[in-house]
Amino acid sequence: MTTIVNKVLELRSSKIATNILWLLFDKGLRMGSGLIIGIWIARYLGPEQFGKLNYGQAFIAIFSAFVSLGLDTTLVKEIVSGEHEKHKLLGTGFLLRLTGAIVALAVVIASSFALDYEADPQSFTIIVILGFSLVFQSVDVVDLYLQAHLKSKISVILKNSALVLSSLFKVYLLLNDYPVSYFAFAILLDIGLAALFLLGYAYKGLAIKIATWKWDTAIARSLMQSSWPLVISALTVIAYMRIDQLMIKNMLGSVSVGNYSAAVRITELFSILPVVITNSMFPSLVNASKDTLLYHSRLAKLYSILIYSSFALAIVTTVLSPIIISLLYGQQYQDAIPVLRIHVWSTVFIFLGVASSQQLVIEGKSKETLYRTILGLTSNIILNIILIPAYGINGVATATLISYAISSFLSNFIFKSTRSINLLYLKAILSVKGRNNA
């Protein structure tokens, strides 16, 4: 019996490892192509136009929470647990996301019209173009189903096919001197093609055919009851990841947004790593949650990986930041160097925040996730108001670092139900030291 159990665990571990490798391949390819073409675009557009494109993406990102509706982790958990019929889960999740996307698009156009149409019509045009990507994001329920079954290989192939085509389109635009609005179309093309490819697979290759998807009011109510705190949490997370760029645009202008975005894009590349690792380990954490010792052991291992990898990335980037910015972006982006030196240390708390949020979902503590992110957002806005006038974009980077520390670490001391997370952080650090000393 023990042999059988061990073989099952080995098989599960191999599936997790394979899934992580495919997701890392996906993110690595996106990082590589995004870095090369993104830098080319940044150099071509210059800080001001590049700032407007990033401002548009930040604006849309804030409203993307209304598309996911906090359902991503909840849907994966429900699919893994098997408590509901999967064709009803997929159908209900898809229609909930599509409804949220349509509402979000209407709000995006209305709010951007009020804020940008007269003052900066070019930014308004970019935002409207990018806004339609919200509708395409509703198709990601297919990706979530594949993720739950550790079959990310399929979605990686489909999404990267779309990436290759959209990248070729961006190269065409660069070679033929197109204006910034066309690059917004290229971003929309990437998301739109990925959605179409996923829909095609759902129609032809998915075990649960798209024709069988059904709406279920009871499941919708259950999903929204468990995920509504995650909706607000996701909104606040995205808001305090992106609100800084909106504040910079309105307080310092598009050039400052361009310099700040150049630095932040490097840090954001690192933030892909905890998402890939945590998402791949999530099904195994759900399955282990009934065994406290096994569950905490797996969590400590996860935190250990994330803590040490984030510190390594932050140290190397801090030392090499002048070389990185000069080599990638050129002399016109020199103001991004001190921003990168500060902002890269937020990766430590981003890594911890991603994993601890998943832990809280598994343990049914979604409200705590909400409270933590509200504290992070509030502190970020207050610190930006104080630091931007005095320190410019360096003050924004400092505000972001402090707010992430508050959200994923310091706030855990406030709530009794989250204090154990900091103990797991400590266990994760000490366990590695213990193994090194052994």
Buried (B, 14 or more C-beta within 10 A) or exposed (E): EEEEEEEEEEEBEEBBEBBBBBBBBBBBBBBEBBBEBBBEBBBBBBBBBBBBBBBBBBBBBBBBBBBBBBBBBBBBBBBBEEEBBBBBBBBBBBBBBBBBBBBBBEBBBEBBEEBBBEEBEBBBBBBBBBBBBBBBBBBBBBBBBBBBBBBBBBBBBBBBEBBEBBBEBBBEBBEEEBEBBBBBBBBBBBBBBBBBBBBBBBEEEBEBEBEEBEEBEEBBEBBBEBBBBBBBBBBBBBBBBBBBBBBBBEBBEBBBBBBBBBBBBBBBBBBBBBBBBBBBBBBBBBBBBEEEEBBBBBBBBBBBBBBBBBBEBBEEBEEEBEEBBBEBBBEBBEBBBBBBBBBBBBBBBBBBBBBBBBBBBBBEBBBBBBBBBBBBBBBBBEBBEEBBEEBBBBBBBBBBBBBBBBBBBBBBEEBEEBEBBBEBBEBBBEBBEEEEEE
